[in-house]
């Protein structure tokens, strides 16, 4: 998902996190991820040459220095692969190695048969994924290419109305990814972009879901967090990747922005 930045390399502008992905459907974790081909060998060769170069430079001073320097560089290569799933060779060849089970970089990914080396030039980076509760909706309910917010009259359910702090009204008709510039890797969710010059909202910040007339919100591990205030109560911070109900009359804080869940029994605008 190109709207997400790389988690492991700490580009956290998009607010993604390294939280446990065990609840995420495997089809989403590896959606559009393409296994690497022959470039894996080229990446390994680059890393080996890097270690050899370190040994050669150190050897000019003393054989022991060469051995120590080569060992240090080799450890750095391994540590980089464990932390980010990448190395100098993998970066040059646009590849990333992750654990097949979690689609995250880890020491297990270095074990033969446990790792998957993804081709970032041909497919999606496995780190860029919508977290757990973004379950795809059935194809017959998938949003049409036209503006989904104008299709309320054809929706199967009436949806839930939310009002932004700028007064814009949006009807949530199904699973909706909300953020500054949200992206869905599966193409089966609604997207709601909220302009935010202050960048307090992550690119893909939270997920809104419907359970009948009840709205649920899930923070996607955003940089500045989310919170829900039930009617007449104060905001309570959300735990990332945990679904939280937001009934009618509630307020949802995304960074410094606020959404109001409209109460159909009250004609007045939310305060």
ZATIVO-551723 format. One line per 5 residues: number of its first residue (from 1); their letters; for each residue x, y, z of N, C-alpha, C. Coordinates in steps of 0.1 Angstrom, whole numbers, plus 5000, padded with zeros to 4 digits. Last residue first. Example, Ala and Ser with C-alpha at 12.3 -4.5 7.8 and 13.67 -1.06 7.14 Angstrom:
BEGIN
2) sa) 5128,4978,5071,5137,4989,5071,5129,5000,5079  5132,4943,5078,5123,4955,5078,5132,4967,5078;
//
This chain:
BEGIN
271) xxxxx) 4778,5191,5191,4786,5202,5196,4800,5197,5199  4759,5183,5162,4767,5179,5173,4776,5191,5178  4729,5200,5153,4742,5196,5150,4750,5193,5162  4696,5186,5161,4706,5197,5161,4720,5191,5158  4679,5165,5161,4681,5172,5149,4692,5182,5149;
266) xxxxx) 4683,5134,5175,4685,5148,5178,4688,5155,5165  4681,5108,5166,4670,5113,5174,4672,5128,5178  4705,5102,5152,4692,5105,5145,4681,5110,5153  4734,5116,5159,4724,5109,5166,4711,5112,5159  4766,5112,5143,4753,5118,5144,4743,5109,5151;
261) xxxxx) 4796,5114,5157,4787,5104,5152,4773,5109,5154  4821,5136,5146,4809,5134,5155,4800,5124,5149  4856,5137,5147,4844,5133,5140,4833,5131,5150  4884,5159,5148,4873,5152,5155,4861,5149,5145  4920,5162,5149,4907,5163,5143,4896,5155,5150;
256) xxxxx) 4944,5156,5159,4938,5167,5165,4924,5170,5158  4940,5121,5158,4950,5132,5159,4943,5144,5166  4908,5118,5159,4919,5113,5151,4930,5124,5150  4882,5112,5180,4893,5120,5178,4904,5113,5170  4848,5111,5179,4860,5103,5176,4871,5112,5173;
251) xxxxx) 4819,5111,5200,4829,5119,5193,4842,5110,5191  4785,5100,5199,4799,5099,5204,4808,5108,5195  4760,5099,5189,4763,5109,5199,4777,5109,5203  4758,5064,5186,4753,5077,5182,4755,5087,5193  4789,5047,5196,4774,5048,5194,4770,5062,5190;
246) xxxxx) 4815,5031,5189,4812,5046,5189,4797,5048,5186  4835,5005,5202,4822,5010,5197,4821,5025,5199  4865,4994,5189,4859,5001,5200,4846,5007,5195  4890,4970,5182,4877,4976,5178,4870,4982,5191  4924,4975,5182,4913,4969,5190,4900,4977,5186;
241) xxxxx) 4946,4987,5170,4941,4974,5164,4931,4967,5173  4957,5005,5199,4958,5002,5184,4953,4988,5181  4933,5016,5221,4944,5007,5220,4945,5003,5205  4923,5050,5224,4921,5037,5219,4934,5029,5218  4916,5072,5252,4925,5067,5241,4922,5053,5237;
236) xxxxx) 4886,5088,5257,4894,5077,5262,4902,5072,5250  4872,5120,5264,4878,5111,5255,4886,5100,5262  4843,5120,5287,4856,5125,5282,4862,5115,5272  4807,5121,5280,4819,5116,5287,4832,5122,5280  4784,5126,5266,4785,5131,5279,4798,5128,5286;
231) xxxxx) 4788,5097,5246,4779,5109,5249,4780,5113,5263  4823,5088,5246,4809,5085,5245,4800,5097,5249  4850,5095,5227,4842,5100,5238,4828,5097,5237  4879,5079,5217,4865,5079,5216,4859,5085,5228  4909,5084,5198,4902,5083,5211,4887,5084,5208;
226) xxxxx) 4942,5077,5184,4928,5080,5183,4921,5079,5197  4976,5087,5175,4966,5080,5182,4951,5085,5179  4997,5096,5161,4992,5105,5171,4980,5099,5178  5003,5075,5143,5014,5082,5150,5009,5089,5162  4983,5045,5145,4986,5058,5140,4996,5065,5149;
221) xxxxx) 4973,5019,5145,4986,5021,5150,4991,5035,5146  4947,5023,5136,4956,5015,5128,4970,5016,5132  4919,5020,5157,4931,5028,5153,4941,5018,5146  4886,5015,5148,4898,5008,5151,4910,5017,5147  4852,5017,5157,4864,5024,5152,4876,5016,5157;
216) xxxxx) 4818,5011,5147,4830,5007,5155,4842,5014,5149  4784,5019,5150,4797,5022,5144,4808,5018,5153  4753,5002,5147,4764,5006,5156,4777,5008,5148  4733,4991,5132,4733,5006,5133,4745,5011,5142  4753,4965,5121,4740,4970,5122,4740,4985,5123;
211) xxxxx) 4782,4975,5124,4776,4963,5129,4761,4967,5132  4807,4990,5104,4793,4989,5108,4790,4976,5113  4838,5007,5110,4831,4995,5106,4816,4996,5111  4867,5026,5102,4853,5026,5107,4845,5014,5101  4901,5027,5110,4890,5020,5103,4877,5022,5110;
206) xxxxx) 4927,5052,5108,4917,5043,5115,4908,5037,5105  4948,5062,5091,4948,5064,5105,4939,5054,5113  4969,5066,5067,4958,5056,5069,4957,5055,5085  4984,5089,5073,4979,5087,5060,4967,5077,5060  4974,5104,5105,4983,5095,5096,4976,5093,5083;
201) xxxxx) 4969,5137,5115,4963,5124,5111,4973,5117,5102  4985,5159,5117,4983,5151,5130,4976,5138,5127  4991,5177,5097,4996,5163,5096,4995,5155,5110  4981,5202,5094,4990,5200,5106,4996,5186,5106  4963,5199,5073,4976,5206,5071,4986,5203,5082;
196) xxxxx) 4944,5176,5063,4950,5179,5076,4963,5185,5074  4915,5162,5049,4926,5171,5048,4931,5176,5062  4907,5129,5050,4904,5141,5057,4916,5151,5056  4892,5105,5030,4904,5113,5032,4899,5126,5039  4880,5074,5031,4876,5087,5035,4889,5095,5039;
191) xxxxx) 4871,5046,5012,4882,5055,5016,4876,5068,5020  4858,5013,5015,4856,5027,5012,4868,5035,5018  4873,4983,5002,4869,4992,5013,4866,5006,5008  4885,4967,4983,4872,4964,4987,4866,4972,4998  4912,4968,4976,4902,4974,4967,4888,4972,4971;
186) xxxxx) 4933,4959,4991,4924,4949,4985,4914,4955,4976  4947,4981,5001,4954,4972,4992,4945,4962,4985  4937,5014,5002,4933,5000,5006,4939,4990,4996  4947,5044,5018,4948,5035,5007,4944,5021,5011  4942,5079,5027,4941,5065,5029,4942,5057,5016;
181) xxxxx) 4955,5104,5037,4955,5100,5023,4954,5085,5023  4946,5108,5063,4950,5120,5055,4950,5117,5040  4918,5086,5068,4932,5091,5071,4934,5103,5062  4900,5056,5071,4900,5070,5073,4915,5075,5075  4883,5031,5055,4896,5035,5060,4897,5050,5060;
176) xxxxx) 4854,5014,5062,4859,5026,5057,4873,5029,5063  4828,4991,5057,4842,4993,5062,4849,5004,5055  4799,5012,5049,4806,4999,5051,4820,5002,5056  4789,5037,5049,4781,5027,5043,4787,5013,5045  4787,5067,5064,4795,5055,5064,4786,5043,5060;
171) xxxxx) 4782,5098,5051,4775,5086,5055,4784,5074,5053  4792,5129,5062,4796,5117,5054,4788,5106,5060  4794,5164,5062,4786,5153,5065,4790,5141,5056  4815,5190,5075,4811,5181,5064,4804,5169,5069  4823,5206,5096,4809,5206,5093,4805,5197,5081;
166) xxxxx) 4847,5203,5106,4845,5215,5097,4831,5215,5092  4847,5181,5120,4848,5193,5128,4847,5205,5119  4823,5160,5103,4837,5164,5107,4836,5177,5114  4799,5136,5112,4801,5150,5108,4815,5154,5112  4784,5106,5100,4794,5113,5108,4796,5127,5103;
161) xxxxx) 4758,5083,5099,4763,5096,5095,4773,5101,5105  4757,5050,5088,4758,5059,5100,4764,5072,5095  4733,5031,5067,4746,5036,5072,4745,5045,5084  4712,5018,5057,4711,5032,5057,4725,5038,5061  4722,4992,5034,4718,4996,5047,4719,5011,5048;
156) xxxxx) 4726,4990,5007,4718,4980,5013,4713,4983,5027  4723,5020,4987,4730,5011,4997,4721,5001,5003  4712,5038,4971,4713,5025,4966,4719,5015,4976  4714,5062,4985,4701,5057,4982,4701,5043,4977  4741,5067,4987,4734,5062,4999,4720,5056,4995;
151) xxxxx) 4760,5075,4970,4752,5064,4966,4744,5058,4977  4778,5094,4975,4766,5099,4969,4756,5088,4966  4800,5082,4985,4792,5089,4995,4779,5095,4989  4813,5070,4964,4804,5061,4972,4795,5069,4982  4816,5081,4932,4817,5086,4946,4808,5078,4955;
146) xxxxx) 4824,5052,4912,4818,5065,4915,4819,5069,4929  4831,5025,4915,4841,5035,4912,4836,5049,4914  4814,5013,4945,4815,5015,4931,4826,5025,4928  4824,4991,4972,4821,5004,4967,4823,5005,4952  4808,4959,4976,4820,4967,4974,4816,4980,4968;
141) xxxxx) 4788,4941,4979,4787,4954,4986,4799,4963,4985  4795,4920,4964,4783,4927,4960,4781,4940,4968  4818,4911,4977,4820,4918,4964,4807,4925,4961  4819,4918,5013,4815,4910,5001,4815,4918,4988  4848,4935,5026,4834,4933,5026,4830,4925,5013;
136) xxxxx) 4877,4924,5045,4871,4928,5032,4856,4926,5032  4885,4939,5076,4881,4926,5069,4874,4930,5056  4904,4953,5094,4899,4957,5081,4896,4945,5073  4915,4946,5118,4901,4945,5117,4895,4950,5104  4946,4945,5114,4936,4934,5117,4922,4935,5113;
131) xxxxx) 4959,4968,5089,4959,4959,5100,4946,4952,5103  4970,4969,5056,4959,4974,5065,4958,4964,5076  5005,4973,5050,4993,4965,5050,4983,4971,5060  5035,4971,5041,5025,4981,5039,5011,4975,5038  5053,4951,5042,5051,4958,5055,5039,4968,5053;
126) xxxxx) 5054,4940,5017,5046,4933,5027,5044,4940,5040  5050,4960,4989,5059,4958,5001,5051,4951,5012  5037,4945,4959,5036,4954,4971,5046,4950,4982  5058,4941,4930,5046,4939,4938,5046,4948,4950  5081,4947,4916,5070,4941,4909,5057,4940,4917;
121) xxxxx) 5099,4958,4934,5097,4965,4921,5085,4960,4913  5100,4942,4956,5093,4955,4957,5091,4962,4944  5097,4910,4961,5102,4919,4950,5094,4932,4951  5105,4894,4991,5095,4901,4983,5102,4910,4973  5112,4864,5005,5119,4876,4999,5110,4882,4989;
116) xxxxx) 5104,4849,5034,5099,4852,5020,5105,4865,5016  5114,4823,5056,5114,4836,5051,5108,4837,5037  5114,4796,5063,5106,4805,5071,5104,4819,5065  5133,4784,5046,5119,4779,5046,5109,4788,5054  5160,4791,5067,5155,4786,5054,5141,4780,5055;
111) xxxxx) 5157,4820,5087,5158,4806,5087,5152,4800,5074  5152,4847,5086,5165,4842,5081,5167,4827,5081  5128,4851,5098,5128,4852,5084,5142,4848,5078  5134,4850,5125,5128,4838,5119,5129,4838,5104  5141,4876,5130,5152,4866,5129,5147,4853,5123;
106) xxxxx) 5121,4897,5109,5124,4890,5121,5136,4881,5119  5097,4917,5093,5111,4913,5094,5113,4907,5108  5064,4903,5085,5073,4912,5092,5087,4908,5092  5046,4884,5079,5049,4894,5069,5057,4905,5075  5041,4862,5095,5037,4875,5100,5039,4886,5090;
101) xxxxx) 5049,4839,5081,5037,4839,5089,5032,4853,5093  5073,4845,5067,5061,4842,5059,5048,4843,5068  5092,4873,5075,5087,4861,5080,5074,4857,5072  5110,4889,5047,5101,4889,5059,5097,4875,5063  5131,4909,5029,5129,4895,5034,5121,4896,5047;
96) xxxxx) 5129,4928,4999,5128,4927,5013,5124,4913,5018  5145,4946,4972,5139,4934,4978,5137,4936,4992  5161,4962,4954,5147,4965,4957,5139,4952,4961  5187,4960,4951,5179,4952,4942,5164,4953,4945  5196,4977,4971,5200,4979,4957,5192,4972,4947;
91) xxxxx) 5185,4964,4993,5181,4977,4990,5184,4980,4975  5199,4940,4994,5185,4940,4992,5179,4953,4988  5226,4950,4999,5222,4942,4987,5207,4942,4984  5222,4962,5024,5227,4970,5013,5223,4963,5000  5190,4950,5036,5205,4951,5037,5209,4960,5025;
86) xxxxx) 5159,4942,5053,5167,4947,5042,5182,4947,5045  5143,4939,5074,5141,4930,5063,5149,4933,5051  5149,4954,5096,5141,4960,5085,5138,4951,5074  5160,4937,5116,5152,4948,5120,5143,4954,5108  5173,4916,5102,5163,4913,5112,5154,4925,5115;
81) xxxxx) 5189,4931,5084,5179,4922,5079,5169,4918,5089  5205,4944,5103,5197,4952,5094,5186,4943,5088  5219,4922,5115,5210,4930,5123,5200,4939,5114  5234,4913,5092,5224,4905,5098,5214,4913,5106  5250,4936,5089,5242,4931,5078,5230,4923,5083;
76) xxxxx) 5263,4937,5113,5255,4948,5109,5245,4944,5098  5278,4913,5112,5268,4914,5122,5258,4926,5119  5295,4920,5091,5286,4909,5089,5275,4909,5099  5310,4941,5103,5301,4944,5091,5291,4933,5089  5323,4926,5123,5314,4937,5127,5304,4940,5115;
71) xxxxx) 5338,4908,5107,5328,4903,5116,5318,4913,5120  5355,4926,5094,5346,4918,5086,5335,4912,5095  5369,4936,5116,5361,4945,5108,5351,4937,5100  5383,4913,5125,5373,4919,5134,5364,4928,5126  5399,4907,5103,5389,4897,5107,5378,4904,5116;
66) xxxxx) 5415,4930,5101,5406,4926,5090,5395,4917,5094  5428,4929,5125,5419,4940,5123,5409,4937,5111  5444,4907,5120,5433,4906,5130,5423,4917,5129  5460,4916,5099,5451,4905,5096,5440,4904,5107  5462,4951,5096,5466,4939,5103,5456,4928,5100;
61) xxxxx) 5458,4969,5074,5464,4973,5087,5470,4962,5094  5448,4954,5054,5459,4963,5051,5466,4968,5063  5426,4943,5066,5438,4934,5065,5450,4943,5061  5406,4962,5064,5412,4960,5077,5425,4952,5076  5401,4959,5036,5406,4972,5042,5412,4970,5055;
56) xxxxx) 5392,4932,5036,5404,4936,5028,5409,4949,5033  5369,4932,5052,5381,4924,5056,5393,4929,5049  5353,4949,5037,5357,4953,5050,5369,4945,5055  5350,4933,5014,5357,4946,5013,5362,4951,5027  5336,4912,5024,5349,4910,5019,5357,4923,5018;
51) xxxxx) 5312,4925,5030,5320,4919,5041,5334,4917,5037  5305,4932,5004,5306,4943,5014,5315,4937,5026  5302,4907,4992,5313,4916,4988,5315,4928,4998  5279,4899,5005,5292,4892,5007,5304,4900,5003  5261,4917,4995,5264,4917,5010,5277,4910,5012;
46) xxxxx) 5261,4911,4968,5265,4924,4972,5269,4924,4987  5252,4884,4969,5265,4887,4964,5270,4901,4968  5226,4888,4977,5235,4881,4986,5249,4884,4982  5216,4902,4954,5216,4908,4967,5226,4902,4977  5218,4882,4935,5226,4894,4934,5227,4902,4947;
41) xxxxx) 5200,4863,4945,5214,4860,4944,5223,4872,4943  5177,4878,4941,5181,4874,4955,5195,4870,4955  5172,4881,4915,5179,4892,4921,5183,4888,4936  5157,4859,4905,5172,4858,4905,5179,4869,4912  5130,4868,4924,5135,4858,4915,5150,4858,4916;
36) xxxxx) 5106,4872,4951,5118,4876,4943,5123,4865,4935  5070,4872,4950,5083,4866,4955,5094,4870,4945  5049,4899,4956,5055,4890,4945,5069,4885,4950  5019,4906,4970,5033,4905,4973,5039,4895,4963  4991,4908,4968,4999,4914,4958,5014,4914,4961;
31) xxxxx) 4988,4902,5002,4981,4906,4990,4990,4913,4981  4997,4892,5026,5005,4889,5014,4998,4893,5001  4978,4901,5044,4992,4902,5047,5000,4901,5034  4954,4892,5032,4957,4906,5033,4972,4909,5035  4956,4865,5035,4953,4870,5022,4956,4885,5021;
26) xxxxx) 4957,4861,5063,4969,4859,5055,4968,4865,5041  4941,4885,5084,4940,4875,5074,4952,4874,5065  4955,4893,5115,4952,4898,5101,4951,4886,5092  4962,4884,5139,4947,4884,5136,4944,4888,5122  4989,4887,5141,4984,4873,5140,4969,4873,5136;
21) xxxxx) 5005,4909,5142,4996,4907,5130,4989,4894,5130  5014,4930,5167,5012,4917,5163,5002,4916,5152  5029,4962,5156,5021,4954,5164,5019,4940,5159  5044,4982,5145,5049,4968,5144,5042,4959,5153  5024,5006,5127,5031,5001,5138,5036,4987,5136;
16) xxxxx) 5019,5037,5109,5018,5022,5110,5026,5018,5122  5020,5064,5105,5014,5059,5117,5013,5044,5118  5033,5077,5085,5020,5072,5082,5013,5065,5094  5057,5085,5095,5047,5096,5092,5033,5090,5089  5077,5068,5102,5064,5066,5109,5054,5078,5106;
11) xxxxx) 5100,5050,5091,5093,5062,5085,5079,5062,5090  5113,5028,5102,5110,5039,5111,5105,5051,5104  5117,5006,5088,5127,5015,5087,5124,5029,5094  5094,4991,5094,5107,4987,5100,5118,4997,5099  5074,5004,5079,5074,5004,5093,5088,5001,5099;
6) xxxxx) 5074,5027,5052,5080,5014,5057,5081,5014,5072  5042,5042,5048,5056,5042,5048,5061,5029,5054  5013,5039,5028,5020,5036,5040,5034,5037,5038  5005,5042,5003,5002,5053,5012,5008,5051,5025  5010,5019,4989,5019,5030,4987,5016,5041,4997;
1) x) 5008,4988,5000,5000,5000,5000,5009,5012,5000;
//
